[in-house]
Amino acid sequence: MAYVEAEYFGGVGEENAAVWRDGELVRGPLHLVEGELAPTEGSPVCQALRALGVSAGEDDEFTAAGIDAHRNNDGWLS
């Protein structure tokens, strides 16, 4: 199970993520605050998705998982 949070406006924002397996924290908590460069291993959300088995292919894990299709809360509700 993963907790992922990405809050952006105009390309500026932050991310938070954590991954649990069998009730134990196995990745994180990971944080990327506004103005900070993403680490070489990827943003917190991408790292969490990779830990869940998402393969980036030619995109990043965020796009490969289809999360980019829902850019706002209304998108998740539809």
Phi and psi in radians as a Rosetta constraint file:
Dihedral C 1 N 2 CA 2 C 2 CIRCULARHARMONIC -2.305 0.35
Dihedral N 2 CA 2 C 2 N 3 CIRCULARHARMONIC 2.566 0.35
Dihedral C 2 N 3 CA 3 C 3 CIRCULARHARMONIC -1.872 0.35
Dihedral N 3 CA 3 C 3 N 4 CIRCULARHARMONIC 2.143 0.35
Dihedral C 3 N 4 CA 4 C 4 CIRCULARHARMONIC -2.287 0.35
Dihedral N 4 CA 4 C 4 N 5 CIRCULARHARMONIC 2.432 0.35
Dihedral C 4 N 5 CA 5 C 5 CIRCULARHARMONIC -2.464 0.35
Dihedral N 5 CA 5 C 5 N 6 CIRCULARHARMONIC 2.220 0.35
Dihedral C 5 N 6 CA 6 C 6 CIRCULARHARMONIC -2.319 0.35
Dihedral N 6 CA 6 C 6 N 7 CIRCULARHARMONIC 2.137 0.35
Dihedral C 6 N 7 CA 7 C 7 CIRCULARHARMONIC -2.202 0.35
Dihedral N 7 CA 7 C 7 N 8 CIRCULARHARMONIC 1.928 0.35
Dihedral C 7 N 8 CA 8 C 8 CIRCULARHARMONIC -2.318 0.35
Dihedral N 8 CA 8 C 8 N 9 CIRCULARHARMONIC 2.603 0.35
Dihedral C 8 N 9 CA 9 C 9 CIRCULARHARMONIC -2.534 0.35
Dihedral N 9 CA 9 C 9 N 10 CIRCULARHARMONIC 2.086 0.35
Dihedral C 9 N 10 CA 10 C 10 CIRCULARHARMONIC 1.109 0.35
Dihedral N 10 CA 10 C 10 N 11 CIRCULARHARMONIC 0.528 0.35
Dihedral C 10 N 11 CA 11 C 11 CIRCULARHARMONIC 1.452 0.35
Dihedral N 11 CA 11 C 11 N 12 CIRCULARHARMONIC 0.001 0.35
Dihedral C 11 N 12 CA 12 C 12 CIRCULARHARMONIC -2.007 0.35
Dihedral N 12 CA 12 C 12 N 13 CIRCULARHARMONIC 2.361 0.35
Dihedral C 12 N 13 CA 13 C 13 CIRCULARHARMONIC 3.013 0.35
Dihedral N 13 CA 13 C 13 N 14 CIRCULARHARMONIC -2.683 0.35
Dihedral C 13 N 14 CA 14 C 14 CIRCULARHARMONIC -2.568 0.35
Dihedral N 14 CA 14 C 14 N 15 CIRCULARHARMONIC 2.867 0.35
Dihedral C 14 N 15 CA 15 C 15 CIRCULARHARMONIC -2.379 0.35
Dihedral N 15 CA 15 C 15 N 16 CIRCULARHARMONIC 2.617 0.35
Dihedral C 15 N 16 CA 16 C 16 CIRCULARHARMONIC -2.460 0.35
Dihedral N 16 CA 16 C 16 N 17 CIRCULARHARMONIC 2.528 0.35
Dihedral C 16 N 17 CA 17 C 17 CIRCULARHARMONIC -2.774 0.35
Dihedral N 17 CA 17 C 17 N 18 CIRCULARHARMONIC 2.726 0.35
Dihedral C 17 N 18 CA 18 C 18 CIRCULARHARMONIC -2.743 0.35
Dihedral N 18 CA 18 C 18 N 19 CIRCULARHARMONIC 2.628 0.35
Dihedral C 18 N 19 CA 19 C 19 CIRCULARHARMONIC -2.276 0.35
Dihedral N 19 CA 19 C 19 N 20 CIRCULARHARMONIC 2.355 0.35
Dihedral C 19 N 20 CA 20 C 20 CIRCULARHARMONIC -2.073 0.35
Dihedral N 20 CA 20 C 20 N 21 CIRCULARHARMONIC 2.522 0.35
Dihedral C 20 N 21 CA 21 C 21 CIRCULARHARMONIC -2.357 0.35
Dihedral N 21 CA 21 C 21 N 22 CIRCULARHARMONIC 2.210 0.35
Dihedral C 21 N 22 CA 22 C 22 CIRCULARHARMONIC 0.938 0.35
Dihedral N 22 CA 22 C 22 N 23 CIRCULARHARMONIC 0.672 0.35
Dihedral C 22 N 23 CA 23 C 23 CIRCULARHARMONIC 1.400 0.35
Dihedral N 23 CA 23 C 23 N 24 CIRCULARHARMONIC 0.029 0.35
Dihedral C 23 N 24 CA 24 C 24 CIRCULARHARMONIC -1.991 0.35
Dihedral N 24 CA 24 C 24 N 25 CIRCULARHARMONIC 2.425 0.35
Dihedral C 24 N 25 CA 25 C 25 CIRCULARHARMONIC -1.178 0.35
Dihedral N 25 CA 25 C 25 N 26 CIRCULARHARMONIC 2.109 0.35
Dihedral C 25 N 26 CA 26 C 26 CIRCULARHARMONIC -1.995 0.35
Dihedral N 26 CA 26 C 26 N 27 CIRCULARHARMONIC -0.226 0.35
Dihedral C 26 N 27 CA 27 C 27 CIRCULARHARMONIC -2.651 0.35
Dihedral N 27 CA 27 C 27 N 28 CIRCULARHARMONIC 2.134 0.35
Dihedral C 27 N 28 CA 28 C 28 CIRCULARHARMONIC 1.754 0.35
Dihedral N 28 CA 28 C 28 N 29 CIRCULARHARMONIC -2.938 0.35
Dihedral C 28 N 29 CA 29 C 29 CIRCULARHARMONIC -1.208 0.35
Dihedral N 29 CA 29 C 29 N 30 CIRCULARHARMONIC 2.475 0.35
Dihedral C 29 N 30 CA 30 C 30 CIRCULARHARMONIC -1.957 0.35
Dihedral N 30 CA 30 C 30 N 31 CIRCULARHARMONIC 2.433 0.35
Dihedral C 30 N 31 CA 31 C 31 CIRCULARHARMONIC -2.368 0.35
Dihedral N 31 CA 31 C 31 N 32 CIRCULARHARMONIC 2.458 0.35
Dihedral C 31 N 32 CA 32 C 32 CIRCULARHARMONIC -2.350 0.35
Dihedral N 32 CA 32 C 32 N 33 CIRCULARHARMONIC 1.943 0.35
Dihedral C 32 N 33 CA 33 C 33 CIRCULARHARMONIC -1.657 0.35
Dihedral N 33 CA 33 C 33 N 34 CIRCULARHARMONIC 2.810 0.35
Dihedral C 33 N 34 CA 34 C 34 CIRCULARHARMONIC -0.919 0.35
Dihedral N 34 CA 34 C 34 N 35 CIRCULARHARMONIC 2.291 0.35
Dihedral C 34 N 35 CA 35 C 35 CIRCULARHARMONIC 1.558 0.35
Dihedral N 35 CA 35 C 35 N 36 CIRCULARHARMONIC -0.193 0.35
Dihedral C 35 N 36 CA 36 C 36 CIRCULARHARMONIC -1.577 0.35
Dihedral N 36 CA 36 C 36 N 37 CIRCULARHARMONIC 2.424 0.35
Dihedral C 36 N 37 CA 37 C 37 CIRCULARHARMONIC -1.335 0.35
Dihedral N 37 CA 37 C 37 N 38 CIRCULARHARMONIC 2.497 0.35
Dihedral C 37 N 38 CA 38 C 38 CIRCULARHARMONIC -1.143 0.35
Dihedral N 38 CA 38 C 38 N 39 CIRCULARHARMONIC 2.478 0.35
Dihedral C 38 N 39 CA 39 C 39 CIRCULARHARMONIC -1.136 0.35
Dihedral N 39 CA 39 C 39 N 40 CIRCULARHARMONIC 2.849 0.35
Dihedral C 39 N 40 CA 40 C 40 CIRCULARHARMONIC -1.083 0.35
Dihedral N 40 CA 40 C 40 N 41 CIRCULARHARMONIC -0.453 0.35
Dihedral C 40 N 41 CA 41 C 41 CIRCULARHARMONIC -1.423 0.35
Dihedral N 41 CA 41 C 41 N 42 CIRCULARHARMONIC 0.012 0.35
Dihedral C 41 N 42 CA 42 C 42 CIRCULARHARMONIC 1.910 0.35
Dihedral N 42 CA 42 C 42 N 43 CIRCULARHARMONIC 2.935 0.35
Dihedral C 42 N 43 CA 43 C 43 CIRCULARHARMONIC -1.164 0.35
Dihedral N 43 CA 43 C 43 N 44 CIRCULARHARMONIC 2.843 0.35
Dihedral C 43 N 44 CA 44 C 44 CIRCULARHARMONIC -0.950 0.35
Dihedral N 44 CA 44 C 44 N 45 CIRCULARHARMONIC -0.760 0.35
Dihedral C 44 N 45 CA 45 C 45 CIRCULARHARMONIC -1.128 0.35
Dihedral N 45 CA 45 C 45 N 46 CIRCULARHARMONIC -0.776 0.35
Dihedral C 45 N 46 CA 46 C 46 CIRCULARHARMONIC -1.105 0.35
Dihedral N 46 CA 46 C 46 N 47 CIRCULARHARMONIC -0.693 0.35
Dihedral C 46 N 47 CA 47 C 47 CIRCULARHARMONIC -1.104 0.35
Dihedral N 47 CA 47 C 47 N 48 CIRCULARHARMONIC -0.729 0.35
Dihedral C 47 N 48 CA 48 C 48 CIRCULARHARMONIC -1.140 0.35
Dihedral N 48 CA 48 C 48 N 49 CIRCULARHARMONIC -0.774 0.35
Dihedral C 48 N 49 CA 49 C 49 CIRCULARHARMONIC -1.107 0.35
Dihedral N 49 CA 49 C 49 N 50 CIRCULARHARMONIC -0.683 0.35
Dihedral C 49 N 50 CA 50 C 50 CIRCULARHARMONIC -1.090 0.35
Dihedral N 50 CA 50 C 50 N 51 CIRCULARHARMONIC -0.692 0.35
Dihedral C 50 N 51 CA 51 C 51 CIRCULARHARMONIC -1.120 0.35
Dihedral N 51 CA 51 C 51 N 52 CIRCULARHARMONIC -0.431 0.35
Dihedral C 51 N 52 CA 52 C 52 CIRCULARHARMONIC -1.521 0.35
Dihedral N 52 CA 52 C 52 N 53 CIRCULARHARMONIC -0.064 0.35
Dihedral C 52 N 53 CA 53 C 53 CIRCULARHARMONIC 1.798 0.35
Dihedral N 53 CA 53 C 53 N 54 CIRCULARHARMONIC 0.119 0.35
Dihedral C 53 N 54 CA 54 C 54 CIRCULARHARMONIC -1.284 0.35
Dihedral N 54 CA 54 C 54 N 55 CIRCULARHARMONIC 2.248 0.35
Dihedral C 54 N 55 CA 55 C 55 CIRCULARHARMONIC -1.778 0.35
Dihedral N 55 CA 55 C 55 N 56 CIRCULARHARMONIC 2.261 0.35
Dihedral C 55 N 56 CA 56 C 56 CIRCULARHARMONIC -1.218 0.35
Dihedral N 56 CA 56 C 56 N 57 CIRCULARHARMONIC -0.567 0.35
Dihedral C 56 N 57 CA 57 C 57 CIRCULARHARMONIC 1.058 0.35
Dihedral N 57 CA 57 C 57 N 58 CIRCULARHARMONIC -2.239 0.35
Dihedral C 57 N 58 CA 58 C 58 CIRCULARHARMONIC -1.541 0.35
Dihedral N 58 CA 58 C 58 N 59 CIRCULARHARMONIC -0.182 0.35
Dihedral C 58 N 59 CA 59 C 59 CIRCULARHARMONIC -1.860 0.35
Dihedral N 59 CA 59 C 59 N 60 CIRCULARHARMONIC -2.993 0.35
Dihedral C 59 N 60 CA 60 C 60 CIRCULARHARMONIC -1.579 0.35
Dihedral N 60 CA 60 C 60 N 61 CIRCULARHARMONIC 2.994 0.35
Dihedral C 60 N 61 CA 61 C 61 CIRCULARHARMONIC -1.086 0.35
Dihedral N 61 CA 61 C 61 N 62 CIRCULARHARMONIC -0.605 0.35
Dihedral C 61 N 62 CA 62 C 62 CIRCULARHARMONIC -1.004 0.35
Dihedral N 62 CA 62 C 62 N 63 CIRCULARHARMONIC -0.820 0.35
Dihedral C 62 N 63 CA 63 C 63 CIRCULARHARMONIC -1.292 0.35
Dihedral N 63 CA 63 C 63 N 64 CIRCULARHARMONIC -0.732 0.35
Dihedral C 63 N 64 CA 64 C 64 CIRCULARHARMONIC -1.048 0.35
Dihedral N 64 CA 64 C 64 N 65 CIRCULARHARMONIC -0.590 0.35
Dihedral C 64 N 65 CA 65 C 65 CIRCULARHARMONIC -1.395 0.35
Dihedral N 65 CA 65 C 65 N 66 CIRCULARHARMONIC -0.161 0.35
Dihedral C 65 N 66 CA 66 C 66 CIRCULARHARMONIC 1.453 0.35
Dihedral N 66 CA 66 C 66 N 67 CIRCULARHARMONIC 0.143 0.35
Dihedral C 66 N 67 CA 67 C 67 CIRCULARHARMONIC -1.164 0.35
Dihedral N 67 CA 67 C 67 N 68 CIRCULARHARMONIC -0.491 0.35
Dihedral C 67 N 68 CA 68 C 68 CIRCULARHARMONIC -1.140 0.35
Dihedral N 68 CA 68 C 68 N 69 CIRCULARHARMONIC -0.225 0.35
Dihedral C 68 N 69 CA 69 C 69 CIRCULARHARMONIC -1.261 0.35
Dihedral N 69 CA 69 C 69 N 70 CIRCULARHARMONIC -0.269 0.35
Dihedral C 69 N 70 CA 70 C 70 CIRCULARHARMONIC -2.164 0.35
Dihedral N 70 CA 70 C 70 N 71 CIRCULARHARMONIC 1.565 0.35
Dihedral C 70 N 71 CA 71 C 71 CIRCULARHARMONIC -1.517 0.35
Dihedral N 71 CA 71 C 71 N 72 CIRCULARHARMONIC -0.072 0.35
Dihedral C 71 N 72 CA 72 C 72 CIRCULARHARMONIC -2.606 0.35
Dihedral N 72 CA 72 C 72 N 73 CIRCULARHARMONIC 2.955 0.35
Dihedral C 72 N 73 CA 73 C 73 CIRCULARHARMONIC -1.069 0.35
Dihedral N 73 CA 73 C 73 N 74 CIRCULARHARMONIC -0.631 0.35
Dihedral C 73 N 74 CA 74 C 74 CIRCULARHARMONIC -1.073 0.35
Dihedral N 74 CA 74 C 74 N 75 CIRCULARHARMONIC -0.581 0.35
Dihedral C 74 N 75 CA 75 C 75 CIRCULARHARMONIC -1.114 0.35
Dihedral N 75 CA 75 C 75 N 76 CIRCULARHARMONIC -0.619 0.35
Dihedral C 75 N 76 CA 76 C 76 CIRCULARHARMONIC -1.264 0.35
Dihedral N 76 CA 76 C 76 N 77 CIRCULARHARMONIC -0.480 0.35
Dihedral C 76 N 77 CA 77 C 77 CIRCULARHARMONIC -1.401 0.35
Dihedral N 77 CA 77 C 77 N 78 CIRCULARHARMONIC -0.344 0.35
